[in-house]
Amino acid sequence: MLRYAQCLYERGIYLKLKFMTRLFDLLYYQLKNHPIPNAINGRDSANNWKSYSSQQVVDASEKAAAGLIGLGLKPGDKVAIVVYKNRPEWLIIDFAIQMAGLISIPLYPTISVKEYAYILNETEVKIAFCGSGDLFDKLSASKEQVASLKTIFTFDEVPNKPFWETIFSTDFKQELAQTKARITEENLVTIIYTSGTTGNPKGAMLTHTNIMHVVKNVAPEMAVTEGDHVLSFLPLCHIFERSASFAYYYKGCKTFFVGTDNLSGSNGDLLAVQPVSFTAVPRLLEKIYEAIYNKGLALDGIKKKLFFWSLELTNHFELDQKSSWFKQLKLSIADTLVYSKWRKALGGKVKAIVTGAAPCPVKILRVFCAAGIPIREGYGLTETSPTLTLNTLKPYGAMFGSAGPTIDGVELFIDQESGKYKEDEGEILAYGPNVMLGYYKKPDINAQVFREIDKKRWFCTGDIGKIVKGPKGTNFLKITDRKKELLKTTGGKYVAPAPIENRIREAFLVAQIMVIGDQQKFVSALIVPAEEALKNYCAKKKIFTTSLEQLATHKKIIKRFQKIIDRCNPEFSHVEQIKKFRLVMSPWLPFHEDGSAAELTPTFKLKRRVILQKYKAEIASIYEK
């Protein structure tokens, strides 16, 4: 059997999808069916593009896998990977780890040395690979506390630091072939530590089947074909971008791995790559919208009027709508004069942007979709590899404000608790081939997050949602909040903060917001203004101050934000309406260089406990009377 499996590898017989059961099978599938001269690409230290062909990716992955075996690593051993910017080497070493039967431990680059030590110790990592910056030093500092960690390799050649290519080997071919042949789709392939809003991170154990199920079922819905350019800049340590990169590879795309620091502008990667598609988090899309809006404010005369007329048209855009000839004419004019310039700023060839990790404001979705830049929102978790639902580009395959219908093979169950949620709402439970094995070394937590119903093992997502009907009777999932983030007023009423936050965040002057009021008489909010938009507003209204902090209590500014609250409040029940708010001028970030507590997780979710503690004085002033 081993010899037969080995022959399959040597002959490269990967002709049909059914042969792809393990993630590294994607290597041979692409090589056999659509080899590409520049399959994966990244910028070198001189900022020039460095490319790997399909054959070179296979060769480098096999040599690195053989080298890992040569280092004495055994199947089941753990190997960590961490970079600041996405790069081709990440994908190559990922494939190599898989082929050697090892388990990858991807790490966020911005977490502390203490968090590194916790994860590396719990998983008993033996080897680590890292990118540039301070990552080698951070790993080295944690190495003193991690007995299992033997060597740290760098992806860049740096004096006195082990270079990753030094492990490349053409030996151990037989051992590698035998190891690959023994690996099944049910084998554990990676442990991904969730960023977590409280407590220590938890490692989600994912198998080849878990991730491959998402790749096979999401790839057909992607707006890409063989040879298309795609951009990858969201962190590969997160399963969202990682599974997308595997899907790109399966589809035969040319993937360009970059960071987020040079996306826009005349020399940015969007114009350089001209991607057909990419993934993004809502906050990035909000920033793009803010940049577009600010450029509109800087225009004069008829150009400015045309810009805001075009922007106003997007407010009434609906998916799959049948517009009158007059409305189509207006959109055509707006497209020629305004929208086309927006598309050009994104490279000019974007067919779809997929967003996830957090709800995307409907206003942002309308603006981009109306401008011919389709955004499709999906939903999932690290624990579900990640995709559970996805809005598609098919006719009637998407609905604004929803997370989309389930992908094939996934089942959802809305678990209601009487008196706690609104009608038809409840905790979302998921079942399917993409649901994780469980959390690593956390049997007590596993017992809490898995529930047996009708002889099926359901994963409790912790998210609150409901099923709504689409225009053609399709079931769409609508996320309403996080179970643990529900507020309960002293009047005994439950309040879901996320819908309120998402609605108010649509206002151009609002960058971030957190609704508060747990065990209080009424609901209030902390609001971080959008700095650039606020400065433009102040210039327009001739409001002059010496610092941003002074604006937090300026009467005209407070009055302007009160108008935003007053406009949104009627959309919610009386108990959900925001009665008071405070402006805070420091943006909430996933990392602070001074080592202070971050207000956001690496995936930009609010760390509510951190924010409550940091702004306890401001919150106390809200409720002191």
FENJO-V290718 format. One record per residue. N is the residue number from 0. RES is the residue in one small letter. PHI is phi in degrees with one decimal (NA if undefined). PSI is psi in whole degrees, 0 to 359 (999 if undefined). BURIAL is 1 if it has 9 or more other ideal C-beta (glycine too) atoms within 8 Angstrom, else 0. Layout:
N|RES|PHI|PSI|BURIAL ; N|RES|PHI|PSI|BURIAL
//
This chain:
0|m|NA|316|0 ; 1|l|-62.9|319|0 ; 2|r|-65.5|320|0 ; 3|y|-63.8|315|0 ; 4|a|-62.8|321|1 ; 5|q|-63.5|320|1 ; 6|c|-62.9|323|0 ; 7|l|-58.7|317|0 ; 8|y|-64.7|315|1 ; 9|e|-65.6|326|0 ; 10|r|-87.1|346|0 ; 11|g|67.8|41|0 ; 12|i|-86.4|84|0 ; 13|y|-131.0|73|1 ; 14|l|-94.4|333|0 ; 15|k|-129.3|161|0 ; 16|l|-59.2|329|0 ; 17|k|-64.0|339|0 ; 18|f|-76.6|343|1 ; 19|m|-89.8|95|1 ; 20|t|-116.5|338|1 ; 21|r|-115.4|151|1 ; 22|l|-60.6|322|1 ; 23|f|-72.6|350|1 ; 24|d|-62.1|335|1 ; 25|l|-58.7|327|1 ; 26|l|-57.4|309|1 ; 27|y|-77.9|331|1 ; 28|y|-62.4|312|1 ; 29|q|-66.1|316|1 ; 30|l|-59.9|321|1 ; 31|k|-79.6|321|1 ; 32|n|-96.2|323|0 ; 33|h|-153.3|75|0 ; 34|p|-63.0|140|1 ; 35|i|-125.3|135|1 ; 36|p|-67.4|331|0 ; 37|n|-130.8|68|1 ; 38|a|-64.6|313|1 ; 39|i|-130.0|144|1 ; 40|n|-141.6|151|1 ; 41|g|-158.7|164|1 ; 42|r|-89.7|138|0 ; 43|d|-85.9|186|0 ; 44|s|-64.2|339|0 ; 45|a|-93.7|8|0 ; 46|n|71.3|18|0 ; 47|n|-95.2|152|0 ; 48|w|-72.8|134|0 ; 49|k|-117.7|126|1 ; 50|s|-117.8|150|1 ; 51|y|-121.3|129|1 ; 52|s|-76.6|169|1 ; 53|s|-56.4|318|1 ; 54|q|-65.6|318|0 ; 55|q|-66.0|325|1 ; 56|v|-64.3|316|1 ; 57|v|-62.1|312|1 ; 58|d|-61.7|313|0 ; 59|a|-65.7|320|1 ; 60|s|-65.0|318|1 ; 61|e|-67.9|319|1 ; 62|k|-65.3|319|1 ; 63|a|-67.2|321|1 ; 64|a|-63.5|316|1 ; 65|a|-63.1|322|1 ; 66|g|-64.7|321|1 ; 67|l|-63.2|320|1 ; 68|i|-64.8|320|1 ; 69|g|-63.0|335|1 ; 70|l|-76.4|355|1 ; 71|g|94.8|8|0 ; 72|l|-72.8|143|1 ; 73|k|-113.5|153|0 ; 74|p|-49.9|132|1 ; 75|g|99.8|344|0 ; 76|d|-68.4|157|1 ; 77|k|-106.2|141|1 ; 78|v|-132.9|129|1 ; 79|a|-95.6|149|1 ; 80|i|-134.9|136|1 ; 81|v|-152.4|131|1 ; 82|v|-142.6|158|1 ; 83|y|-84.5|316|0 ; 84|k|-113.9|141|1 ; 85|n|-58.4|144|1 ; 86|r|-155.0|155|1 ; 87|p|-57.6|327|1 ; 88|e|-61.0|330|1 ; 89|w|-60.1|311|1 ; 90|l|-66.7|321|1 ; 91|i|-64.0|313|1 ; 92|i|-69.7|331|1 ; 93|d|-62.2|311|1 ; 94|f|-61.0|320|1 ; 95|a|-63.5|316|1 ; 96|i|-59.7|317|1 ; 97|q|-61.5|312|1 ; 98|m|-66.0|331|1 ; 99|a|-83.1|3|1 ; 100|g|74.9|18|1 ; 101|l|-93.8|174|1 ; 102|i|-119.9|123|1 ; 103|s|-83.6|143|1 ; 104|i|-122.3|89|1 ; 105|p|-72.9|141|1 ; 106|l|-123.4|145|1 ; 107|y|-73.6|138|1 ; 108|p|-73.7|340|1 ; 109|t|-96.2|0|0 ; 110|i|-77.3|167|0 ; 111|s|-81.3|165|0 ; 112|v|-58.9|323|0 ; 113|k|-61.9|318|0 ; 114|e|-69.1|322|1 ; 115|y|-57.2|311|1 ; 116|a|-60.4|320|1 ; 117|y|-61.4|310|1 ; 118|i|-67.5|314|1 ; 119|l|-63.7|323|1 ; 120|n|-69.5|314|1 ; 121|e|-62.7|323|1 ; 122|t|-92.5|352|1 ; 123|e|56.1|50|0 ; 124|v|-61.7|137|1 ; 125|k|-105.2|328|1 ; 126|i|-134.1|147|1 ; 127|a|-133.5|146|1 ; 128|f|-122.1|136|1 ; 129|c|-140.7|160|1 ; 130|g|-90.8|203|1 ; 131|s|-82.9|189|0 ; 132|g|81.8|214|0 ; 133|d|-93.1|12|0 ; 134|l|-66.2|320|1 ; 135|f|-61.9|318|1 ; 136|d|-67.1|320|0 ; 137|k|-65.9|317|1 ; 138|l|-65.2|322|1 ; 139|s|-64.2|321|1 ; 140|a|-65.1|321|1 ; 141|s|-75.0|335|1 ; 142|k|-58.6|329|1 ; 143|e|-64.3|337|0 ; 144|q|-102.7|359|0 ; 145|v|-120.0|101|1 ; 146|a|-65.0|329|0 ; 147|s|-75.0|333|1 ; 148|l|-73.8|115|1 ; 149|k|-97.1|313|0 ; 150|t|-141.0|144|0 ; 151|i|-117.2|121|1 ; 152|f|-104.7|146|1 ; 153|t|-108.4|147|1 ; 154|f|-79.6|348|1 ; 155|d|-113.5|145|0 ; 156|e|-73.7|114|0 ; 157|v|-130.8|133|0 ; 158|p|-54.4|137|0 ; 159|n|67.7|18|0 ; 160|k|-128.0|133|0 ; 161|p|-59.5|126|0 ; 162|f|-91.2|137|1 ; 163|w|-61.5|328|1 ; 164|e|-71.4|347|0 ; 165|t|-68.4|345|0 ; 166|i|-87.4|347|1 ; 167|f|-55.9|137|1 ; 168|s|-147.2|146|1 ; 169|t|-103.0|1|0 ; 170|d|-83.4|180|0 ; 171|f|60.5|27|1 ; 172|k|-62.7|316|0 ; 173|q|-65.8|317|0 ; 174|e|-61.1|319|1 ; 175|l|-65.3|316|1 ; 176|a|-61.8|319|1 ; 177|q|-67.2|321|1 ; 178|t|-64.0|314|1 ; 179|k|-61.1|321|1 ; 180|a|-66.1|331|1 ; 181|r|-79.9|341|1 ; 182|i|-75.2|129|1 ; 183|t|-112.3|170|0 ; 184|e|-65.6|342|1 ; 185|e|-88.2|356|0 ; 186|n|-69.5|144|1 ; 187|l|-65.2|130|1 ; 188|v|-114.0|331|1 ; 189|t|-156.1|153|1 ; 190|i|-122.2|114|1 ; 191|i|-108.4|122|1 ; 192|y|-84.9|121|1 ; 193|t|-69.5|143|1 ; 194|s|-61.7|321|1 ; 195|g|72.1|134|1 ; 196|t|-93.6|345|1 ; 197|t|-145.5|152|0 ; 198|g|68.0|187|0 ; 199|n|-71.5|150|0 ; 200|p|-66.6|157|1 ; 201|k|-118.1|138|1 ; 202|g|-92.1|114|1 ; 203|a|-82.7|123|1 ; 204|m|-90.0|116|1 ; 205|l|-116.7|139|1 ; 206|t|-99.1|173|1 ; 207|h|-58.0|316|1 ; 208|t|-59.3|316|1 ; 209|n|-53.3|306|1 ; 210|i|-75.9|321|1 ; 211|m|-64.4|328|1 ; 212|h|-61.6|318|1 ; 213|v|-67.0|316|1 ; 214|v|-58.1|312|1 ; 215|k|-66.0|328|1 ; 216|n|-95.7|341|1 ; 217|v|-94.3|324|1 ; 218|a|-52.6|316|1 ; 219|p|-62.9|340|0 ; 220|e|-91.0|356|1 ; 221|m|-82.5|145|1 ; 222|a|-86.1|47|0 ; 223|v|-132.8|152|1 ; 224|t|-132.2|174|0 ; 225|e|-53.7|131|0 ; 226|g|90.0|350|0 ; 227|d|-67.0|148|1 ; 228|h|-85.4|132|1 ; 229|v|-129.5|153|1 ; 230|l|-112.0|136|1 ; 231|s|-125.9|111|1 ; 232|f|-132.6|342|1 ; 233|l|-65.3|150|1 ; 234|p|-58.0|128|1 ; 235|l|-69.0|345|1 ; 236|c|-72.2|346|1 ; 237|h|-94.4|139|1 ; 238|i|-64.1|335|1 ; 239|f|-58.5|304|1 ; 240|e|-73.0|326|1 ; 241|r|-64.7|314|1 ; 242|s|-66.9|326|1 ; 243|a|-63.3|320|1 ; 244|s|-64.5|323|1 ; 245|f|-66.4|320|1 ; 246|a|-65.5|320|1 ; 247|y|-59.2|317|1 ; 248|y|-64.5|318|1 ; 249|y|-62.2|321|1 ; 250|k|-77.1|352|1 ; 251|g|78.1|30|1 ; 252|c|-80.6|161|1 ; 253|k|-96.8|107|1 ; 254|t|-94.5|130|1 ; 255|f|-111.4|112|1 ; 256|f|-89.3|126|1 ; 257|v|-143.2|177|1 ; 258|g|-98.5|184|0 ; 259|t|-96.7|0|0 ; 260|d|-84.8|350|0 ; 261|n|-141.1|50|0 ; 262|l|-84.5|313|1 ; 263|s|-99.9|178|0 ; 264|g|92.5|170|0 ; 265|s|-64.2|334|0 ; 266|n|-108.4|14|0 ; 267|g|-79.7|167|1 ; 268|d|-71.4|334|1 ; 269|l|-62.0|315|1 ; 270|l|-74.3|325|1 ; 271|a|-68.4|320|0 ; 272|v|-90.7|327|1 ; 273|q|52.0|63|1 ; 274|p|-70.0|150|1 ; 275|v|-83.9|331|1 ; 276|s|-156.6|159|1 ; 277|f|-163.7|166|1 ; 278|t|-101.5|154|1 ; 279|a|-155.2|154|1 ; 280|v|-92.7|155|1 ; 281|p|-54.3|323|1 ; 282|r|-62.1|324|0 ; 283|l|-66.0|319|1 ; 284|l|-64.7|324|1 ; 285|e|-63.7|321|1 ; 286|k|-67.1|322|0 ; 287|i|-63.0|317|1 ; 288|y|-62.2|317|1 ; 289|e|-60.6|319|1 ; 290|a|-64.4|319|1 ; 291|i|-62.1|315|1 ; 292|y|-63.1|317|1 ; 293|n|-64.3|324|1 ; 294|k|-65.4|324|0 ; 295|g|-64.1|320|1 ; 296|l|-64.5|331|0 ; 297|a|-80.4|350|0 ; 298|l|-76.1|166|1 ; 299|d|-128.0|158|0 ; 300|g|56.4|224|0 ; 301|i|-64.2|327|0 ; 302|k|-62.4|319|0 ; 303|k|-68.4|319|1 ; 304|k|-63.8|318|0 ; 305|l|-64.3|322|1 ; 306|f|-61.5|309|1 ; 307|f|-76.4|336|1 ; 308|w|-64.9|317|1 ; 309|s|-65.7|321|1 ; 310|l|-67.0|322|1 ; 311|e|-63.0|325|0 ; 312|l|-60.7|329|1 ; 313|t|-69.3|339|1 ; 314|n|-62.8|337|0 ; 315|h|-109.6|11|0 ; 316|f|-75.1|136|1 ; 317|e|-128.8|146|0 ; 318|l|-68.3|143|1 ; 319|d|57.3|27|0 ; 320|q|-79.4|152|0 ; 321|k|-105.8|101|0 ; 322|s|-88.6|153|0 ; 323|s|-69.2|161|0 ; 324|w|-61.5|328|0 ; 325|f|-69.7|319|0 ; 326|k|-67.5|322|0 ; 327|q|-63.2|322|1 ; 328|l|-63.6|314|0 ; 329|k|-61.1|317|1 ; 330|l|-64.8|324|1 ; 331|s|-65.5|318|0 ; 332|i|-64.5|314|0 ; 333|a|-61.8|323|1 ; 334|d|-64.7|315|1 ; 335|t|-64.1|317|0 ; 336|l|-87.7|330|0 ; 337|v|-128.1|301|1 ; 338|y|-58.4|322|1 ; 339|s|-59.9|327|1 ; 340|k|-70.2|325|0 ; 341|w|-64.2|315|1 ; 342|r|-63.5|322|1 ; 343|k|-62.7|324|0 ; 344|a|-65.5|337|1 ; 345|l|-95.1|10|1 ; 346|g|109.8|342|1 ; 347|g|87.6|355|0 ; 348|k|-126.7|9|0 ; 349|v|-66.2|125|1 ; 350|k|-101.6|336|1 ; 351|a|-166.7|144|1 ; 352|i|-120.6|130|1 ; 353|v|-103.0|128|1 ; 354|t|-122.1|149|1 ; 355|g|-161.7|198|1 ; 356|a|79.1|331|1 ; 357|a|-160.0|158|1 ; 358|p|-63.1|139|1 ; 359|c|-96.6|129|1 ; 360|p|-55.0|136|1 ; 361|v|-59.9|325|1 ; 362|k|-57.6|317|0 ; 363|i|-64.2|317|1 ; 364|l|-60.6|315|1 ; 365|r|-61.7|314|1 ; 366|v|-59.6|310|1 ; 367|f|-69.3|316|1 ; 368|c|-64.3|319|1 ; 369|a|-63.2|329|1 ; 370|a|-86.4|10|1 ; 371|g|79.5|23|1 ; 372|i|-121.3|84|1 ; 373|p|-61.6|128|1 ; 374|i|-113.0|130|1 ; 375|r|-122.4|128|1 ; 376|e|-98.0|138|1 ; 377|g|-125.0|176|1 ; 378|y|-143.6|141|1 ; 379|g|177.3|182|1 ; 380|l|-136.7|164|1 ; 381|t|-53.1|320|1 ; 382|e|-68.3|348|1 ; 383|t|-120.1|18|1 ; 384|s|72.3|18|1 ; 385|p|-108.1|347|1 ; 386|t|-76.3|126|1 ; 387|l|-108.1|317|1 ; 388|t|-134.4|156|1 ; 389|l|-156.7|126|1 ; 390|n|-72.2|137|1 ; 391|t|-113.7|175|1 ; 392|l|-89.0|357|1 ; 393|k|-65.9|155|0 ; 394|p|-55.6|129|0 ; 395|y|60.6|23|1 ; 396|g|-94.6|5|1 ; 397|a|-142.6|154|1 ; 398|m|-145.3|126|1 ; 399|f|-58.3|138|1 ; 400|g|84.8|0|0 ; 401|s|-114.9|166|1 ; 402|a|-96.9|3|1 ; 403|g|95.7|175|1 ; 404|p|-79.9|164|1 ; 405|t|-68.5|150|1 ; 406|i|-77.8|163|1 ; 407|d|-56.4|138|0 ; 408|g|90.2|351|0 ; 409|v|-101.8|137|1 ; 410|e|-120.5|143|0 ; 411|l|-120.3|147|1 ; 412|f|-134.0|127|1 ; 413|i|-92.4|109|1 ; 414|d|-93.9|106|1 ; 415|q|-91.9|144|0 ; 416|e|-121.1|120|0 ; 417|s|-55.5|130|0 ; 418|g|85.4|351|0 ; 419|k|-98.9|325|0 ; 420|y|-116.3|165|0 ; 421|k|-70.7|168|0 ; 422|e|-56.3|135|0 ; 423|d|72.7|1|0 ; 424|e|-101.8|157|1 ; 425|g|179.8|179|1 ; 426|e|-70.9|139|1 ; 427|i|-84.6|121|1 ; 428|l|-107.5|141|1 ; 429|a|-124.4|144|1 ; 430|y|-139.1|135|1 ; 431|g|167.0|172|1 ; 432|p|-65.4|344|0 ; 433|n|-93.6|2|1 ; 434|v|-79.9|134|1 ; 435|m|-57.4|164|1 ; 436|l|-67.7|323|0 ; 437|g|152.4|182|1 ; 438|y|-85.7|139|1 ; 439|y|-66.6|123|1 ; 440|k|57.7|33|0 ; 441|k|-130.8|62|1 ; 442|p|-61.0|324|0 ; 443|d|-65.7|317|0 ; 444|i|-70.5|322|1 ; 445|n|-59.0|322|1 ; 446|a|-65.1|335|0 ; 447|q|-85.5|326|0 ; 448|v|-93.2|350|1 ; 449|f|-112.5|140|1 ; 450|r|-137.8|135|0 ; 451|e|-92.4|122|0 ; 452|i|-134.9|125|0 ; 453|d|52.7|42|0 ; 454|k|64.2|22|0 ; 455|k|-117.7|144|0 ; 456|r|-93.6|101|0 ; 457|w|-93.6|140|1 ; 458|f|-94.8|128|1 ; 459|c|-87.1|110|1 ; 460|t|-73.1|335|1 ; 461|g|83.4|358|0 ; 462|d|-97.7|149|1 ; 463|i|-104.0|137|1 ; 464|g|-163.1|184|1 ; 465|k|-152.0|162|1 ; 466|i|-97.9|129|1 ; 467|v|-122.4|153|1 ; 468|k|-88.0|135|0 ; 469|g|-84.1|179|1 ; 470|p|-63.1|337|0 ; 471|k|-111.9|21|0 ; 472|g|84.2|2|0 ; 473|t|-71.4|142|1 ; 474|n|-81.0|125|1 ; 475|f|-116.3|144|1 ; 476|l|-91.0|134|1 ; 477|k|-119.1|120|1 ; 478|i|-86.1|131|1 ; 479|t|-112.7|334|1 ; 480|d|179.9|181|1 ; 481|r|-98.6|137|1 ; 482|k|-57.0|314|1 ; 483|k|-78.7|354|0 ; 484|e|-100.2|0|1 ; 485|l|-61.6|136|1 ; 486|l|-96.4|150|1 ; 487|k|-128.9|115|1 ; 488|t|-73.3|167|1 ; 489|t|-66.3|346|0 ; 490|g|-84.3|1|0 ; 491|g|83.9|9|0 ; 492|k|-94.2|135|0 ; 493|y|-86.2|139|0 ; 494|v|-129.0|129|1 ; 495|a|-93.1|113|1 ; 496|p|-72.3|328|1 ; 497|a|-57.6|312|1 ; 498|p|-60.5|323|1 ; 499|i|-67.5|315|1 ; 500|e|-62.4|316|1 ; 501|n|-63.2|322|1 ; 502|r|-69.0|313|1 ; 503|i|-69.5|330|1 ; 504|r|-68.3|348|1 ; 505|e|-68.8|338|1 ; 506|a|-65.9|136|0 ; 507|f|-63.3|331|0 ; 508|l|-81.3|351|1 ; 509|v|-102.7|120|1 ; 510|a|-92.1|313|1 ; 511|q|-143.4|153|1 ; 512|i|-152.4|144|1 ; 513|m|-132.6|122|1 ; 514|v|-81.3|135|1 ; 515|i|-129.1|168|1 ; 516|g|144.5|11|1 ; 517|d|-64.5|128|0 ; 518|q|58.5|33|0 ; 519|q|-121.4|168|1 ; 520|k|-73.8|333|0 ; 521|f|-148.8|169|0 ; 522|v|-92.1|138|1 ; 523|s|-137.9|188|1 ; 524|a|-154.8|150|1 ; 525|l|-104.3|132|1 ; 526|i|-126.1|130|1 ; 527|v|-102.0|114|1 ; 528|p|-68.4|154|1 ; 529|a|-76.0|113|1 ; 530|e|-58.6|310|1 ; 531|e|-64.1|317|0 ; 532|a|-64.8|322|1 ; 533|l|-65.9|319|1 ; 534|k|-63.4|319|0 ; 535|n|-64.8|320|1 ; 536|y|-62.9|317|1 ; 537|c|-64.1|320|1 ; 538|a|-64.7|320|0 ; 539|k|-65.8|321|0 ; 540|k|-92.7|4|0 ; 541|k|57.0|46|0 ; 542|i|-99.2|114|1 ; 543|f|-116.9|125|0 ; 544|t|-138.8|167|1 ; 545|t|-88.0|345|0 ; 546|s|-154.4|160|0 ; 547|l|-65.0|325|1 ; 548|e|-58.6|325|0 ; 549|q|-67.2|332|1 ; 550|l|-68.9|337|1 ; 551|a|-62.1|336|1 ; 552|t|-121.3|9|0 ; 553|h|-69.1|131|1 ; 554|k|-58.5|317|0 ; 555|k|-67.7|325|0 ; 556|i|-70.5|316|1 ; 557|i|-59.7|318|1 ; 558|k|-63.2|321|0 ; 559|r|-65.7|318|1 ; 560|f|-71.9|330|1 ; 561|q|-63.9|325|1 ; 562|k|-63.0|322|0 ; 563|i|-62.9|314|1 ; 564|i|-62.9|316|1 ; 565|d|-63.6|328|0 ; 566|r|-72.9|327|0 ; 567|c|-89.7|328|1 ; 568|n|-52.2|317|1 ; 569|p|-61.6|345|0 ; 570|e|-78.3|353|0 ; 571|f|-123.3|162|1 ; 572|s|-66.1|165|0 ; 573|h|-57.3|317|0 ; 574|v|-69.3|337|1 ; 575|e|-88.5|349|1 ; 576|q|-74.4|141|1 ; 577|i|-78.6|122|1 ; 578|k|-91.8|324|0 ; 579|k|-141.4|162|0 ; 580|f|-151.8|162|1 ; 581|r|-131.3|138|1 ; 582|l|-89.6|134|1 ; 583|v|-124.2|134|1 ; 584|m|-95.2|350|1 ; 585|s|-89.9|122|0 ; 586|p|-64.8|146|0 ; 587|w|-85.2|128|1 ; 588|l|-126.4|159|0 ; 589|p|-83.0|355|1 ; 590|f|-160.8|136|0 ; 591|h|-121.0|128|0 ; 592|e|-64.0|336|0 ; 593|d|-81.4|1|0 ; 594|g|86.6|0|0 ; 595|s|-70.5|162|0 ; 596|a|-63.2|132|0 ; 597|a|-77.7|143|1 ; 598|e|-86.7|344|1 ; 599|l|-122.1|153|1 ; 600|t|-76.2|169|1 ; 601|p|-59.6|342|1 ; 602|t|-100.8|18|1 ; 603|f|69.3|25|1 ; 604|k|-86.6|148|1 ; 605|l|-68.5|131|1 ; 606|k|-90.7|88|1 ; 607|r|-61.8|321|1 ; 608|r|-64.6|321|0 ; 609|v|-64.2|315|1 ; 610|i|-66.0|319|1 ; 611|l|-59.9|320|1 ; 612|q|-71.5|317|0 ; 613|k|-65.5|325|0 ; 614|y|-112.8|33|1 ; 615|k|-63.6|330|0 ; 616|a|-68.8|315|0 ; 617|e|-64.7|320|1 ; 618|i|-66.8|320|1 ; 619|a|-61.5|323|0 ; 620|s|-67.8|333|0 ; 621|i|-69.1|319|1 ; 622|y|-104.5|9|1 ; 623|e|-69.2|336|0 ; 624|k|-105.7|999|0
//
